[in-house]
């Protein structure tokens, strides 16, 4: 059988699978067929939870001994949007002027295609690694991340799998391939504040209690003073109010309720627990403020609800992993990558509970956009970086 050494062919095969989250769309089957000539053992566990879509995942391993390197990623993609707006159809993997177009080309079927090609080249050149390589691939990264990596890791660990290091193939480079490695991620915490008042006529405010006045004071307390000034490896923690709503179409009615939603991206000054305590402290203090509520003796009546699954901040300190990847990038691209903790969350937030993890992949400028695309030259370059990394890490 032909080894999957060509990252372009690998990526075309994956892009042609309409794996819009949470649909498998044939992508995991295509990947399983791709790695079959390499002799990996493949399992396809399916996870489900009440109220969530059932998700199929893939775990494959080459070798049985240590050291054990994990490559993690996802084959699910975000919806393409208006397909008529694409220069080339989003699920055909067309190449034009040296650029491959397709949903997931960058985020992150491209990273998977390149790693598979690199592993195939390694096996062709060196034979099986002196250790093990596993692929931990989910179909639930772009979705709620409930039935994907977090459960796949637990499932594998329960079976006795253990890893020495992990590489996530997310698109980490902002401008050129090789310019950034992610060695950590900020935490994420989302909350909802609902203020209750008393509905009434705007001409008779003494007969009502406007919740917007109270919500305004609570919002100010959330944003000021700043939560911190940053740390050596992270920028300052940032809180953004993402929604304010009173559900009131009438301009002459004082509403009965007002609600805001906020998200915090936080650094290693905080944990989820200490940050929650700080937010609750600020809100409770602001609720006593009568500045915008003259004549009111009662504090602002509010409810705080924490939303979704919070993400803890983390940073990786494994020198072998970071230095090996950095030197591999430098050898292939002649760039010294920045070690960064910027950006959103990824499945690395789950993996860090099992082993040291870093992230490195393609340039991410077009991810989630119409005409998501990647230069075919970058696919070859990333494959060479991954191959060099495999060679050096298993040396």
N, C-alpha and C positions, 0 to 999 in steps of 0.2 A: 504493500500500500504506500501511497505517496505521503511523505511527511508534510505537515502544514507549515512550511518554512517561509511562506510568502504572506506578510501581514496584510497586503492589499487584498488578496483573494480571501483571506480569513475575514476581513472586515466587510467586504461585499456580501459574503454569505450571511453574516450576522445582521447587517443593515436591512437585508431583504426580508427579515422576519419582523412582522408587525407586532412587536412585543411591548405595546403601550401598557404601562403599569395598570393593573397587576397581571395582565395576560402574558402567558409564556410565549405565545405567538410563534412557536417553533424555534426560538433562539437557543434554548437549552439543548434541544435535540440537535441543532446544528453544531453547537459546541461539543456535545458528546461525540458526534461523528468525527469532528475535527481532531480530537485528541485520541481517538481510538487507535491510530497507528503508533502512538507513543507508548501504549501499554498501560495507561492509567486505569486504575479501578474507579468506576463511576457509580455514584448513588444519587437518586433524585427524590429526596424527602419532600413531602408536602405538609404544610402547616396551616392550621386554621384557628380562628378565634371568633367568639360571638360578636356579631356586628361588623366583622371585617371580611374582606375577600379572601378566599383560599389561595395560597401562593405556593408555586412549585419552585424548588431550589436545586442546586447542584453542588455536590462535593466529590472531588476527584483527587486521587493521590498516586504519585509515582514514587516507589521505594517504600521500605518498611523501617529503616533505621534512622537515627539522628545524625547530624542536626536536621531539623525540620523547618523548612521555609514555607510560609503561606503566601499565596497571591490571592487577594480578595477584590471582588468587583460586583457589578450588576449588569444584567442584560435587559432589565426593564428600562423604558424610556418615557419621557413626557409626551403628551399628545403633540401632533405636528402643527396644530392650528389650521389655518386656512391653506389646504394643500395647493390651491390654485395660485397662491402667492409665492410658492417655491419656484426657483429657477429651474430646478430639476426635481422630479418626484421624490418625496421624502423616504420612500421605502424601496428604491431601486438601486442605490449605491452607484450612481453614475459618476464617471470621471470626466472632467472637462478642464482643459488648460492646466493639468497637473494637480487638480483639486478634486477630492472625492466628497460628494454631497450625500447627506442622509441623516435622518433622525438617529441620534446615538453615535454618529461618527466620532464625536469628541467625548460625549458623556454617556456611557463610557465604553461602548463596544470597541472603540479604537484601541484603548488600553489593553483590553482582553485579547484582541487580535494580535497585537504586538507581543504580548507576553507568551502566548501560545507559539508564535513564530520563533521567539527567542529560545523557548524551551526545546522546540523541535531542532533548532540549529545546535543547541548544546548537546542533545542526545546524539545527533548525527556526528558531531565532532569529538565528543568525549565519552559517549555511552551514558549509562545511568549515573546520576550524581552520587557522590559519596555521602549519602543522606537521603532526604525525602523532600519532594515538592508537592504541595497540595493546592488545588484551586477551590476557593470557597466563593461561590457565585450565587447571588440572590436575584429574585424577581420582584423585590419589594423595597428597593432603596428610594425610588422616586415617589413611592406611596407613603402610607403611614408608618412603615418600618416596624410593623408588629409581627408579621409572619415570615420575616426574612432573616437577615444576618444574626440578629439577637437570638433567635431560636435555633438557627443552623449551628451556631457556635456551641450552644448548650447541648444540642443533639450529638454533635461530634465529640465534645468533651466527655459526655456520658459513655460514649463508645470507646473511650480510652485515648482519643486523639489529643496530642499536646504539641505546641509549636514553640520554636525558639525565637522566631521573628516573623513579621508580616509586612508585606508591601501591598498597598492599595493603589490601583491604577487610575485613580481619579485625575481629571485634567487640572494640574496644579500650576502650570506655567502661564503667567499673565501676558507675556509678549513674545518670547522666543523659547523654543524647546531647550530646556536645560537651565532656565533662569530661576526656578524655585522648587524647593522640596517643602512639603508640609511636615513639620515634626510635632505638631500639636494642633489643637483646636480650642477655640473659646467655648465656654458653656452657653447654654441657651435655656431661658426660663420665660414662660408665658403666663400672664395672669389676666383676670377679668374683674373689674370693680363695678359694682352696681350700687347706685345711690337711690334710696327711696325717699320720696317727698309726698306732697299732697296736691292733687290736681285742683286747678281753679282758674278764675278769670284774671287776665293780666291787669285789669283795672282795679282789682281788689286783692293785691298781693298778701295783705295781712290775713286773708282767709285761706291762703294756700301756703305751700312750702316748696319753693322751687329747687329741685334736686340738682339743677345745673350749677347753681351757686356753690353748693357743697362739692360737686364733682370737680369744679374748676380749682378749688383749693387742694383737693387730693391730687389732681394732676400735677399741679405746681410742686407739691411736696415730693412726688415721684421723680421729677426731673432736676430738682435743685435742693441741696448742693450736689455736685457730681459725686458719683459713687466712689471713685478713686481716680488716681492720676496715671494709672498704668504701672506695669512692672517691667523688669528687664527683657522678658520674652513676649510680653503681650501689650497691646494698646490699652487705653483706658476703657473701663467697662462703660457700655452705652445702653441706655434705656430709650426706646422709641414707643410713643403712643401710636398705635396703628389704626385705631378706630374709636370714634366717639359717636354715640347714637342715643337719641331720645324717642325715636319712633313717633314724632309729633308733626303732622302736616299742617296744623293750624297755628297762625302767628299770634292769635289772641288767647291762647290757652297755655297756662303753665302746666308742664307735663308732670306726670306722677312718678316717673322713673327716668334715670339717665345712666348710661353705661359706657365704660371705656375698656379697651383691650390694649395691653402693652406687652412688648417683648424686650428682654434684656440679653445682650451678648456680653458675657462676663469673663474676666481674666482670673488668674490664680490667686488674687486677693481673697476670693470668695469660694465657698462651696454652695451647692443648691440650698443646703439647710441654713447657712449663715445669711445668704442673700434673702431668702424668704423672711427670716427674722427681721432683717433691716427694713424690708418693704413694709411689713406689718407694723413695725415701730413708727415709720414715717406716716403711714396712713392714720394710725391711731392718734398721733400727735396733731396732724392736720385736721382731724375731725373735731377737735376742740376749738379750732380757730373760728372766731365769729366775725372776722373782718368783712366778709362778703355776705354775712347773714345778720344784719342788724336787727336787734329785737328778739333774736332767737336764743333761748337759754339752753335748749337741748343740743347735744353734739350731732354732727352729721351721721345719719343712719346709713351704713354701707355694708356690703358683703363682698369679701374677696374670695375668688375661686381660682385655683391654680389649674391651668389647662394643659392637656397633652402630657407627653412624657418629657421631663426635663433632661437636659444633657449636662453632665459634669465637664468642667474644663480639664484638659490634660496636656502634658508635654512629655515627649519621649527623650530619654537621656542615654539610650544605648549607643555607645560610641562606635562599636563595630558596624552596626546597621547603618548609622548615619554616615560614617566616614567611607564605608565601602560604596554606598550609593553615590555620595558626592564625588568620589574619585572616579567612579565609572562614568558619571556624567561629564566630568572634566576631560577624561581621556577621549570620549567620543565627540563632544561638542566644543571643547576648548573653553567652556564656561565654568565659572565657580558659582554654583547655585546658592541663592539666598535660602537660609533656613527660616521658615516662616510659620506663624500660627494664625494667619489671617483667613478670612473667608467664612463660609457657613459651616454647617455640620456635615459629617459624612459617617459612613458605617465604621470608621476608625474609632468612633466613640464607644462602640461595643467591643471591638477587637482588643483595645488597650487593656481590658480586664483579663486577657488571656496571655498576652505576650507583647513585647515592644513592637510598635507599628509606626511606619512612615508612609507618606503618600507621594507618588510621582507619576505624572502622565503627560498628556498632550497640552497644547496651548488651548485655554478654555474660552477664548473670546466669543465664539459663536454658540456655546452650549445653550440649549433651550430656545434658541432663536429660529425663526424661519431661515432656511438655507444654512442650517448647521453643516459645517464642512471642515475638512482637514487636508492639508497639503500632503500628497502621497510621499514626498521626500521626508516629511516629519515622521510618517509611519515607519519608514526604513531606519531613520535615525533613532527613534525610540526603541525599535527592536534591537538595534546594536547596543544601546545603553543597557537594556534588560539582559542581553546576552553577556555583556561584560560584567554586570552585577552578579549574575549567576556564577560565572567563572570565578570571580574574586571571592564571593561569599562562601563557596564550597571549596575554595583552594585549601 
